[in-house]
């Protein structure tokens, strides 16, 4: 837990594996999955702050012996668009899972060229950069290639030098921890059973290769907050720190739901890592109407959650559907009177009108 004063408090609860008795401690390491992308972004920002990289320049010529195939040859792909998942790159549904027993670890260029069973098709642009948000592990593999080509340093070493060591993240690193480190959580499949490989190995380090502790990740989050105020330890200026989470313009396409479906399929094959393939981590979908819109988008006056603004005001005053114990979007139905009573009421109303007409004449 990260306190308001920046202090980090931690406690361990539970077991490191479902088939053992090793307890979780405050220094226990977990596969941090896509939290790797945050560390990757901070690595890039440090190099930008040093003048070694340009956040908005085209990556052409900075990817070593590999070139990104583009949907539009004249469209610039920048580090900013790649880091914000707007680079025009989409992951294939069956790609970017963990290594299985006996599979060789691919090189980064083998991943980019689609020359490994885990990535059977080449990484490529399928739409114009900035056109849409598409969550992409492949985009971060391209970032990793830019970093490797620009610095001539392996990514794990670069991240340790620029981020992990300066922040004191002593129990964090890219790559599966050594077997002799027993204070590491094992991976589990969707049924809660320990996977055969014990520790999931994702060879795409910049996208998903981080192992860390909650306390170490809190140190990273604290640094980002300090950088916004210009007092961070990494020397990232506030302008860059503020730009880091800002997405480029574009409509969302696929996004985390596509990634969640891919990871759910990996979980069904027994390949899920810690927080990486378990379907319960997928974003919750809003209910869809007959035209594909969410129920809370059907009318301009309807507020999120399915109640229009008038219903919310009535609920706040103690009335409305919520106060009467009804579910949102469920209308209260007034009980109908028996047919004979309705007929009598109509006859009485008709008689009243005739008497009124006679009185006026």
C-alpha positions as a Markdown table, in Angstrom:
| # | Residue | x | y | z |
|---|---|---|---|---|
| 1 | Unk | 0.0 | 0.0 | 0.0 |
| 2 | Unk | 1.3 | 3.5 | -0.9 |
| 3 | Unk | 0.4 | 6.1 | 1.7 |
| 4 | Unk | -0.2 | 9.7 | 1.1 |
| 5 | Unk | 3.2 | 10.6 | 2.5 |
| 6 | Unk | 4.9 | 8.1 | 0.0 |
| 7 | Unk | 5.6 | 5.4 | 2.5 |
| 8 | Unk | 5.1 | 1.8 | 1.3 |
| 9 | Unk | 3.4 | -0.7 | 3.6 |
| 10 | Unk | 3.1 | -4.4 | 2.7 |
| 11 | Unk | 1.8 | -7.6 | 4.1 |
| 12 | Unk | 1.7 | -11.2 | 2.7 |
| 13 | Unk | -1.5 | -13.3 | 2.6 |
| 14 | Unk | -2.0 | -16.7 | 1.1 |
| 15 | Unk | 0.3 | -19.3 | -0.5 |
| 16 | Unk | 2.7 | -19.1 | -3.4 |
| 17 | Unk | 1.4 | -22.2 | -5.0 |
| 18 | Unk | -1.9 | -24.2 | -4.7 |
| 19 | Unk | 0.0 | -27.5 | -4.3 |
| 20 | Unk | 2.4 | -26.4 | -1.5 |
| 21 | Unk | 2.7 | -24.6 | 1.8 |
| 22 | Unk | 5.1 | -21.7 | 0.9 |
| 23 | Unk | 3.5 | -18.6 | 2.4 |
| 24 | Unk | 3.4 | -15.2 | 0.5 |
| 25 | Unk | 5.7 | -12.7 | 2.1 |
| 26 | Unk | 6.4 | -9.0 | 1.6 |
| 27 | Unk | 9.4 | -9.9 | -0.7 |
| 28 | Unk | 7.6 | -12.6 | -2.7 |
| 29 | Unk | 7.9 | -12.1 | -6.5 |
| 30 | Unk | 5.0 | -12.4 | -8.9 |
| 31 | Unk | 4.8 | -12.4 | -12.6 |
| 32 | Unk | 3.8 | -8.7 | -13.2 |
| 33 | Unk | 2.5 | -9.4 | -16.8 |
| 34 | Unk | 1.5 | -6.2 | -18.6 |
| 35 | Unk | 2.8 | -4.0 | -15.8 |
| 36 | Unk | 6.0 | -4.6 | -17.8 |
| 37 | Unk | 4.7 | -2.0 | -20.2 |
| 38 | Unk | 4.8 | 0.7 | -17.6 |
| 39 | Unk | 8.5 | 0.0 | -16.9 |
| 40 | Unk | 9.2 | 0.0 | -20.6 |
| 41 | Unk | 7.5 | 3.4 | -21.0 |
| 42 | Unk | 9.7 | 4.8 | -18.1 |
| 43 | Unk | 12.8 | 3.4 | -19.8 |
| 44 | Unk | 11.8 | 5.3 | -23.0 |
| 45 | Unk | 11.1 | 8.5 | -21.1 |
| 46 | Unk | 14.5 | 8.4 | -19.5 |
| 47 | Unk | 16.2 | 8.1 | -22.8 |
| 48 | Unk | 14.1 | 10.8 | -24.3 |
| 49 | Unk | 15.0 | 13.1 | -21.3 |
| 50 | Unk | 18.7 | 12.4 | -22.1 |
| 51 | Unk | 18.2 | 13.4 | -25.8 |
| 52 | Unk | 18.9 | 9.8 | -27.1 |
| 53 | Unk | 15.4 | 9.2 | -28.4 |
| 54 | Unk | 12.6 | 11.4 | -29.8 |
| 55 | Unk | 9.1 | 10.5 | -28.6 |
| 56 | Unk | 7.4 | 11.8 | -31.8 |
| 57 | Unk | 10.0 | 10.9 | -34.5 |
| 58 | Unk | 9.3 | 8.1 | -37.0 |
| 59 | Unk | 11.0 | 4.9 | -35.9 |
| 60 | Unk | 12.2 | 4.2 | -39.5 |
| 61 | Unk | 15.9 | 3.5 | -39.5 |
| 62 | Unk | 15.9 | 2.7 | -35.7 |
| 63 | Unk | 14.8 | -1.0 | -35.8 |
| 64 | Unk | 18.1 | -2.6 | -36.7 |
| 65 | Unk | 17.9 | -5.4 | -39.3 |
| 66 | Unk | 14.1 | -5.6 | -39.2 |
| 67 | Unk | 11.6 | -3.2 | -40.8 |
| 68 | Unk | 8.0 | -2.7 | -39.8 |
| 69 | Unk | 5.6 | -3.5 | -42.7 |
| 70 | Unk | 3.1 | -0.6 | -42.7 |
| 71 | Unk | -0.5 | -0.3 | -43.9 |
| 72 | Unk | 0.4 | 3.1 | -45.3 |
| 73 | Unk | 4.0 | 3.5 | -46.4 |
| 74 | Unk | 4.0 | 7.3 | -45.8 |
| 75 | Unk | 2.5 | 7.2 | -42.3 |
| 76 | Unk | 4.9 | 7.8 | -39.4 |
| 77 | Unk | 5.0 | 5.4 | -36.5 |
| 78 | Unk | 6.4 | 7.0 | -33.4 |
| 79 | Unk | 7.3 | 5.8 | -29.9 |
| 80 | Unk | 4.4 | 7.8 | -28.6 |
| 81 | Unk | 1.9 | 6.0 | -30.8 |
| 82 | Unk | 3.4 | 2.6 | -29.9 |
| 83 | Unk | 3.5 | 3.2 | -26.2 |
| 84 | Unk | -0.2 | 4.4 | -26.2 |
| 85 | Unk | -1.4 | 1.4 | -28.4 |
| 86 | Unk | -2.1 | 3.7 | -31.3 |
| 87 | Unk | 0.7 | 2.4 | -33.6 |
| 88 | Unk | -1.7 | 0.7 | -36.1 |
| 89 | Unk | -0.5 | -2.8 | -35.0 |
| 90 | Unk | -2.9 | -5.6 | -33.9 |
| 91 | Unk | -2.0 | -8.8 | -32.2 |
| 92 | Unk | -3.2 | -12.0 | -33.8 |
| 93 | Unk | -5.6 | -13.8 | -31.5 |
| 94 | Unk | -3.4 | -16.9 | -31.1 |
| 95 | Unk | -0.2 | -15.1 | -30.5 |
| 96 | Unk | 1.9 | -13.9 | -27.5 |
| 97 | Unk | 1.3 | -16.7 | -25.1 |
| 98 | Unk | 3.9 | -18.2 | -22.7 |
| 99 | Unk | 6.5 | -20.7 | -23.7 |
| 100 | Unk | 5.4 | -24.4 | -23.4 |
| 101 | Unk | 7.6 | -27.1 | -22.0 |
| 102 | Unk | 10.3 | -27.9 | -24.6 |
| 103 | Unk | 9.9 | -24.8 | -26.7 |
| 104 | Unk | 13.0 | -22.8 | -27.5 |
| 105 | Unk | 13.1 | -19.2 | -26.5 |
| 106 | Unk | 12.8 | -17.1 | -29.6 |
| 107 | Unk | 15.0 | -14.1 | -30.4 |
| 108 | Unk | 13.2 | -10.7 | -30.6 |
| 109 | Unk | 13.7 | -10.6 | -34.4 |
| 110 | Unk | 12.2 | -14.1 | -34.7 |
| 111 | Unk | 9.1 | -12.8 | -32.8 |
| 112 | Unk | 8.9 | -9.8 | -35.1 |
| 113 | Unk | 9.3 | -11.9 | -38.2 |
| 114 | Unk | 6.7 | -14.4 | -37.1 |
| 115 | Unk | 9.2 | -17.3 | -37.1 |
| 116 | Unk | 8.1 | -19.0 | -33.9 |
| 117 | Unk | 5.0 | -21.1 | -33.0 |
| 118 | Unk | 4.0 | -18.5 | -30.4 |
| 119 | Unk | 3.9 | -15.7 | -33.0 |
| 120 | Unk | 3.1 | -17.6 | -36.3 |
| 121 | Unk | 2.6 | -14.4 | -38.4 |
| 122 | Unk | 4.9 | -11.4 | -38.8 |
| 123 | Unk | 4.3 | -8.2 | -36.7 |
| 124 | Unk | 2.8 | -5.6 | -39.1 |
| 125 | Unk | 0.8 | -2.5 | -39.3 |
| 126 | Unk | -2.8 | -3.0 | -40.3 |
| 127 | Unk | -4.2 | 0.6 | -40.0 |
| 128 | Unk | -2.9 | 4.1 | -40.0 |
| 129 | Unk | -1.0 | 5.2 | -36.8 |
| 130 | Unk | -3.2 | 7.3 | -34.5 |
| 131 | Unk | -6.4 | 6.0 | -36.2 |
| 132 | Unk | -7.5 | 3.8 | -33.3 |
| 133 | Unk | -6.6 | 2.4 | -29.9 |
| 134 | Unk | -5.7 | -1.3 | -30.3 |
| 135 | Unk | -4.1 | -3.0 | -27.3 |
| 136 | Unk | -1.0 | -4.6 | -28.6 |
| 137 | Unk | 1.8 | -6.7 | -27.2 |
| 138 | Unk | 3.4 | -6.6 | -30.6 |
| 139 | Unk | 3.7 | -2.8 | -30.5 |
| 140 | Unk | 5.8 | -3.1 | -27.4 |
| 141 | Unk | 8.0 | -5.7 | -29.1 |
| 142 | Unk | 8.7 | -3.0 | -31.7 |
| 143 | Unk | 9.5 | -0.6 | -28.9 |
| 144 | Unk | 11.9 | -3.2 | -27.5 |
| 145 | Unk | 13.6 | -3.5 | -30.9 |
| 146 | Unk | 14.0 | 0.3 | -31.1 |
| 147 | Unk | 15.6 | 0.3 | -27.7 |
| 148 | Unk | 17.9 | -2.6 | -28.6 |
| 149 | Unk | 19.0 | -1.0 | -31.8 |
| 150 | Unk | 19.5 | 2.5 | -30.3 |
| 151 | Unk | 21.4 | 1.5 | -27.2 |
| 152 | Unk | 23.1 | -1.8 | -28.2 |
| 153 | Unk | 22.1 | -3.0 | -24.7 |
| 154 | Unk | 19.8 | -6.0 | -23.9 |
| 155 | Unk | 16.5 | -4.8 | -22.7 |
| 156 | Unk | 16.6 | -6.5 | -19.2 |
| 157 | Unk | 20.0 | -4.9 | -18.5 |
| 158 | Unk | 18.7 | -1.5 | -19.8 |
| 159 | Unk | 15.7 | -1.6 | -17.6 |
| 160 | Unk | 17.8 | -2.6 | -14.6 |
| 161 | Unk | 20.2 | 0.3 | -15.2 |
| 162 | Unk | 17.7 | 3.0 | -15.9 |
| 163 | Unk | 14.7 | 2.1 | -13.7 |
| 164 | Unk | 15.0 | -0.8 | -11.3 |
| 165 | Unk | 18.3 | -0.1 | -9.6 |
| 166 | Unk | 17.9 | 3.7 | -9.2 |
| 167 | Unk | 14.5 | 3.2 | -7.6 |
| 168 | Unk | 15.7 | 0.4 | -5.3 |
| 169 | Unk | 13.4 | -2.2 | -6.9 |
| 170 | Unk | 15.7 | -5.0 | -5.7 |
| 171 | Unk | 13.1 | -7.8 | -6.1 |
| 172 | Unk | 12.3 | -7.0 | -9.7 |
| 173 | Unk | 13.7 | -8.0 | -13.0 |
| 174 | Unk | 12.9 | -9.1 | -16.6 |
| 175 | Unk | 13.0 | -12.8 | -17.2 |
| 176 | Unk | 11.9 | -15.8 | -15.1 |
| 177 | Unk | 13.6 | -15.8 | -11.7 |
| 178 | Unk | 16.2 | -18.5 | -11.0 |
| 179 | Unk | 14.9 | -21.9 | -9.7 |
| 180 | Unk | 16.9 | -21.5 | -6.5 |
| 181 | Unk | 14.8 | -18.5 | -5.5 |
| 182 | Unk | 11.9 | -20.2 | -3.6 |
| 183 | Unk | 10.1 | -16.9 | -2.7 |
| 184 | Unk | 8.4 | -16.7 | -6.1 |
| 185 | Unk | 4.8 | -17.4 | -6.9 |
| 186 | Unk | 4.0 | -20.2 | -9.4 |
| 187 | Unk | 1.6 | -19.7 | -12.4 |
| 188 | Unk | -1.9 | -21.2 | -12.2 |
| 189 | Unk | -4.4 | -22.1 | -14.9 |
| 190 | Unk | -8.0 | -21.1 | -15.1 |
| 191 | Unk | -9.0 | -24.0 | -12.8 |
| 192 | Unk | -6.5 | -22.9 | -10.1 |
| 193 | Unk | -4.0 | -25.7 | -10.7 |
| 194 | Unk | -0.3 | -25.0 | -10.9 |
| 195 | Unk | 0.9 | -25.0 | -14.6 |
| 196 | Unk | 3.4 | -27.7 | -15.7 |
| 197 | Unk | 6.1 | -25.2 | -16.2 |
| 198 | Unk | 5.6 | -23.8 | -12.7 |
| 199 | Unk | 6.7 | -20.3 | -13.6 |
| 200 | Unk | 5.2 | -18.8 | -16.9 |
| 201 | Unk | 7.9 | -17.6 | -19.3 |
| 202 | Unk | 6.9 | -14.8 | -21.7 |
| 203 | Unk | 9.8 | -14.1 | -23.9 |
| 204 | Unk | 8.5 | -10.7 | -25.0 |
| 205 | Unk | 10.2 | -8.8 | -22.2 |
| 206 | Unk | 9.1 | -5.2 | -22.8 |
| 207 | Unk | 5.5 | -6.3 | -23.2 |
| 208 | Unk | 5.2 | -9.0 | -20.5 |
| 209 | Unk | 8.5 | -10.2 | -19.0 |
| 210 | Unk | 8.6 | -8.4 | -15.6 |
| 211 | Unk | 8.6 | -10.2 | -12.3 |
| 212 | Unk | 8.2 | -8.0 | -9.3 |
| 213 | Unk | 6.7 | -7.5 | -5.8 |
| 214 | Unk | 3.8 | -5.2 | -4.9 |
| 215 | Unk | 6.2 | -3.1 | -2.8 |
| 216 | Unk | 8.6 | -2.6 | -5.7 |
| 217 | Unk | 5.7 | -1.6 | -8.0 |
| 218 | Unk | 4.6 | 0.9 | -5.4 |
| 219 | Unk | 8.1 | 2.5 | -5.6 |
| 220 | Unk | 7.6 | 2.9 | -9.3 |
| 221 | Unk | 4.2 | 4.5 | -8.9 |
| 222 | Unk | 5.6 | 6.8 | -6.3 |
| 223 | Unk | 8.4 | 7.9 | -8.6 |
| 224 | Unk | 5.9 | 8.8 | -11.3 |
| 225 | Unk | 4.0 | 11.0 | -8.9 |
| 226 | Unk | 7.2 | 12.7 | -7.8 |
| 227 | Unk | 8.2 | 13.2 | -11.5 |
| 228 | Unk | 5.0 | 15.1 | -12.1 |
| 229 | Unk | 6.2 | 17.5 | -9.4 |
| 230 | Unk | 9.7 | 17.7 | -10.8 |
| 231 | Unk | 11.3 | 16.0 | -7.8 |
| 232 | Unk | 11.7 | 12.4 | -9.0 |
| 233 | Unk | 14.9 | 10.4 | -8.7 |
| 234 | Unk | 15.0 | 9.5 | -12.4 |
| 235 | Unk | 15.3 | 13.0 | -13.8 |
| 236 | Unk | 12.2 | 12.8 | -15.9 |
| 237 | Unk | 10.9 | 16.3 | -16.3 |
| 238 | Unk | 7.2 | 17.0 | -15.4 |
| 239 | Unk | 6.3 | 17.7 | -19.1 |
| 240 | Unk | 7.4 | 14.2 | -20.0 |
| 241 | Unk | 5.9 | 12.6 | -17.0 |
| 242 | Unk | 2.5 | 14.2 | -17.8 |
| 243 | Unk | 2.7 | 13.1 | -21.4 |
| 244 | Unk | 3.4 | 9.5 | -20.6 |
| 245 | Unk | -0.2 | 8.4 | -19.8 |
| 246 | Unk | -1.8 | 10.7 | -22.4 |
| 247 | Unk | -3.2 | 8.6 | -25.3 |
| 248 | Unk | -3.1 | 9.8 | -28.9 |
| 249 | Unk | -6.4 | 10.5 | -30.5 |
| 250 | Unk | -8.4 | 7.7 | -32.1 |
| 251 | Unk | -11.4 | 5.5 | -31.5 |
| 252 | Unk | -10.9 | 2.2 | -29.6 |
| 253 | Unk | -10.9 | -1.0 | -31.7 |
| 254 | Unk | -10.8 | -4.4 | -30.1 |
| 255 | Unk | -8.6 | -3.2 | -27.2 |
| 256 | Unk | -8.4 | -5.1 | -23.9 |
| 257 | Unk | -11.4 | -7.2 | -24.8 |
| 258 | Unk | -9.5 | -8.7 | -27.7 |
| 259 | Unk | -6.5 | -9.4 | -25.4 |
| 260 | Unk | -8.8 | -10.9 | -22.8 |
| 261 | Unk | -10.3 | -13.3 | -25.3 |
| 262 | Unk | -6.8 | -14.4 | -26.4 |
| 263 | Unk | -5.7 | -14.9 | -22.8 |
| 264 | Unk | -8.9 | -16.8 | -21.9 |
| 265 | Unk | -8.0 | -19.2 | -24.7 |
| 266 | Unk | -4.5 | -19.5 | -23.3 |
| 267 | Unk | -6.0 | -20.2 | -19.9 |
| 268 | Unk | -8.2 | -23.0 | -21.3 |
| 269 | Unk | -5.1 | -24.6 | -22.6 |
| 270 | Unk | -3.6 | -24.5 | -19.2 |
| 271 | Unk | -1.1 | -21.8 | -20.0 |
| 272 | Unk | -2.2 | -18.9 | -17.8 |
| 273 | Unk | 0.3 | -17.0 | -15.8 |
| 274 | Unk | -0.1 | -14.9 | -12.7 |
| 275 | Unk | -2.9 | -12.4 | -13.6 |
| 276 | Unk | -2.1 | -12.9 | -17.3 |
| 277 | Unk | -4.6 | -15.4 | -18.7 |
| 278 | Unk | -7.3 | -15.8 | -16.1 |
| 279 | Unk | -10.7 | -14.8 | -17.5 |
| 280 | Unk | -11.8 | -13.0 | -14.4 |
| 281 | Unk | -9.3 | -10.3 | -15.1 |
| 282 | Unk | -11.1 | -9.4 | -18.4 |
| 283 | Unk | -12.8 | -6.0 | -18.4 |
| 284 | Unk | -16.5 | -6.1 | -17.6 |
| 285 | Unk | -18.6 | -5.6 | -20.7 |
| 286 | Unk | -21.7 | -3.4 | -20.6 |
| 287 | Unk | -25.0 | -4.9 | -21.7 |
| 288 | Unk | -25.6 | -4.4 | -25.4 |
| 289 | Unk | -28.8 | -3.3 | -27.0 |
| 290 | Unk | -30.3 | -4.5 | -30.3 |
| 291 | Unk | -28.2 | -2.1 | -32.4 |
| 292 | Unk | -24.9 | -2.9 | -30.6 |
| 293 | Unk | -25.0 | 0.2 | -28.3 |
| 294 | Unk | -24.7 | -0.1 | -24.6 |
| 295 | Unk | -28.0 | 0.4 | -22.7 |
| 296 | Unk | -26.7 | 3.6 | -21.2 |
| 297 | Unk | -26.0 | 5.0 | -24.7 |
| 298 | Unk | -29.5 | 4.6 | -26.2 |
| 299 | Unk | -30.8 | 8.0 | -25.2 |
| 300 | Unk | -28.9 | 11.3 | -24.5 |
| 301 | Unk | -30.8 | 11.7 | -21.2 |
| 302 | Unk | -29.9 | 8.3 | -19.9 |
| 303 | Unk | -27.1 | 8.4 | -17.3 |
| 304 | Unk | -24.5 | 5.5 | -17.0 |
| 305 | Unk | -26.0 | 2.6 | -15.0 |
| 306 | Unk | -29.3 | 2.4 | -16.8 |
| 307 | Unk | -31.3 | 5.1 | -15.0 |
| 308 | Unk | -32.2 | 8.3 | -16.6 |
| 309 | Unk | -31.4 | 11.5 | -14.7 |
| 310 | Unk | -35.0 | 11.9 | -13.5 |
| 311 | Unk | -35.0 | 8.4 | -12.1 |
| 312 | Unk | -31.7 | 9.2 | -10.2 |
| 313 | Unk | -33.3 | 12.3 | -8.7 |
| 314 | Unk | -36.4 | 10.3 | -7.6 |
| 315 | Unk | -34.1 | 7.7 | -6.1 |
| 316 | Unk | -32.2 | 10.3 | -4.2 |
| 317 | Unk | -35.5 | 11.6 | -2.8 |
| 318 | Unk | -36.6 | 8.1 | -1.7 |
| 319 | Unk | -38.8 | 7.3 | -4.7 |
| 320 | Unk | -38.3 | 5.7 | -8.1 |
| 321 | Unk | -37.4 | 2.2 | -9.1 |
| 322 | Unk | -34.4 | 1.8 | -6.9 |
| 323 | Unk | -36.2 | 2.8 | -3.7 |
| 324 | Unk | -39.0 | 0.4 | -4.5 |
| 325 | Unk | -36.6 | -2.5 | -4.7 |
| 326 | Unk | -36.6 | -2.8 | -8.4 |
| 327 | Unk | -33.6 | -3.5 | -10.6 |
| 328 | Unk | -32.3 | -0.6 | -12.8 |
| 329 | Unk | -34.1 | -0.5 | -16.2 |
| 330 | Unk | -37.1 | -2.4 | -14.7 |
| 331 | Unk | -40.3 | -0.3 | -14.8 |
| 332 | Unk | -42.8 | -0.3 | -12.0 |
| 333 | Unk | -46.1 | -1.8 | -13.4 |
| 334 | Unk | -49.4 | -0.4 | -12.0 |
| 335 | Unk | -51.9 | -3.2 | -11.3 |
| 336 | Unk | -54.9 | -3.1 | -13.7 |
| 337 | Unk | -58.4 | -2.9 | -12.3 |
| 338 | Unk | -60.9 | -5.8 | -13.0 |
| 339 | Unk | -62.6 | -5.5 | -16.4 |
| 340 | Unk | -66.1 | -4.9 | -14.9 |
| 341 | Unk | -64.8 | -2.0 | -12.8 |
| 342 | Unk | -63.1 | -0.4 | -15.8 |
| 343 | Unk | -66.4 | -0.7 | -17.8 |
| 344 | Unk | -68.3 | 0.9 | -15.0 |
| 345 | Unk | -65.7 | 3.7 | -14.8 |
| 346 | Unk | -66.1 | 4.4 | -18.5 |
| 347 | Unk | -69.9 | 4.5 | -18.2 |
| 348 | Unk | -69.7 | 6.9 | -15.3 |
| 349 | Unk | -67.4 | 9.2 | -17.2 |
| 350 | Unk | -69.7 | 9.1 | -20.2 |
| 351 | Unk | -72.7 | 10.0 | -18.0 |
| 352 | Unk | -70.8 | 12.9 | -16.5 |
| 353 | Unk | -70.1 | 14.3 | -19.9 |
| 354 | Unk | -73.8 | 14.0 | -21.0 |
| 355 | Unk | -74.9 | 15.8 | -17.8 |
| 356 | Unk | -72.3 | 18.5 | -18.3 |
| 357 | Unk | -73.6 | 19.0 | -21.9 |
| 358 | Unk | -77.2 | 19.2 | -20.8 |
| 359 | Unk | -76.4 | 21.7 | -18.1 |
| 360 | Unk | -74.7 | 24.0 | -20.7 |
| 361 | Unk | -77.7 | 23.8 | -23.1 |
